[in-house]
């Protein structure tokens, strides 16, 4: 049920004064739909309020722009404006502090949510204790001189290691033969040619083939 004419004008007047900005009839009608006011009723109320001098209007072509009467509002002087500006700055600082505090609380909450629960902590502790016990048992065996690698595993590893050394030795020899054939009739100085190509011998990078070969003999002596 739509409000009576007097009530309609009162609602429209309050709205115009509260907004205190230029409004056309469509602005007002859209905002006042919650009061079950139709556009025609709002238009009539605005015109009546203008006729009675309670609000003012300006015409722009066929459109009317309605305004609250400014003489009804207290206009602050310069001192009051400065005080309001200062108060606004203080309020803004407090707002920023509140935002910072809220961000810190949110970060703390997120951190707490990412932490382990007591049940998860106990489970992790149990797993770590089991791992420590297993490591301590291995350490005891090592101290007692017990071999943790089976003879079969040791033999297989030594076989792979020996094959790798043989490949290393073979490829070194193949490279030397090819290199000697290339540099024998080359007008370039072999050392300068090697640096130009970026070739590096084992000794250039402090690698000693014999020290790796001795590891097998050293291992056999320990058995």
Rosetta blueprint (number, residue, H / E / L):
1 X L
2 X L
3 X L
4 X L
5 X H
6 X H
7 X H
8 X H
9 X H
10 X H
11 X H
12 X H
13 X H
14 X H
15 X H
16 X H
17 X H
18 X H
19 X H
20 X L
21 X L
22 X L
23 X E
24 X L
25 X H
26 X H
27 X H
28 X H
29 X H
30 X H
31 X H
32 X H
33 X H
34 X H
35 X H
36 X L
37 X L
38 X L
39 X H
40 X H
41 X H
42 X H
43 X H
44 X H
45 X H
46 X H
47 X H
48 X H
49 X H
50 X H
51 X H
52 X L
53 X L
54 X L
55 X E
56 X E
57 X E
58 X E
59 X E
60 X E
61 X L
62 X L
63 X E
64 X E
65 X E
66 X E
67 X E
68 X E
69 X L
70 X H
71 X H
72 X H
73 X L
74 X L
75 X L
76 X L
77 X L
78 X H
79 X H
80 X H
81 X H
82 X H
83 X H
84 X H
85 X H
86 X H
87 X H
88 X H
89 X H
90 X H
91 X H
92 X H
93 X H
94 X H
95 X H
96 X H
97 X H
98 X H
99 X H
100 X H
101 X H
102 X H
103 X H
104 X H
105 X H
106 X H
107 X H
108 X H
109 X H
110 X H
111 X H
112 X H
113 X H
114 X H
115 X L
116 X L
117 X L
118 X H
119 X H
120 X H
121 X H
122 X H
123 X H
124 X H
125 X H
126 X H
127 X H
128 X H
129 X H
130 X H
131 X H
132 X H
133 X H
134 X H
135 X H
136 X H
137 X H
138 X H
139 X H
140 X H
141 X H
142 X H
143 X H
144 X L
145 X L
146 X L
147 X L
148 X L
149 X L
150 X L
151 X H
152 X H
153 X H
154 X H
155 X H
156 X H
157 X H
158 X H
159 X H
160 X H
161 X H
162 X H
163 X H
164 X H
165 X H
166 X H
167 X H
168 X H
169 X H
170 X H
171 X H
172 X H
173 X H
174 X H
175 X H
176 X H
177 X H
178 X H
179 X H
180 X H
181 X H
182 X H
183 X H
184 X H
185 X L
186 X L
187 X L
188 X L
189 X L
190 X H
191 X H
192 X H
193 X H
194 X H
195 X H
196 X H
197 X H
198 X L
199 X L
200 X L
201 X L
202 X H
203 X H
204 X H
205 X H
206 X L
207 X L
208 X L
209 X H
210 X H
211 X H
212 X H
213 X H
214 X H
215 X H
216 X H
217 X H
218 X H
219 X H
220 X H
221 X H
222 X H
223 X L
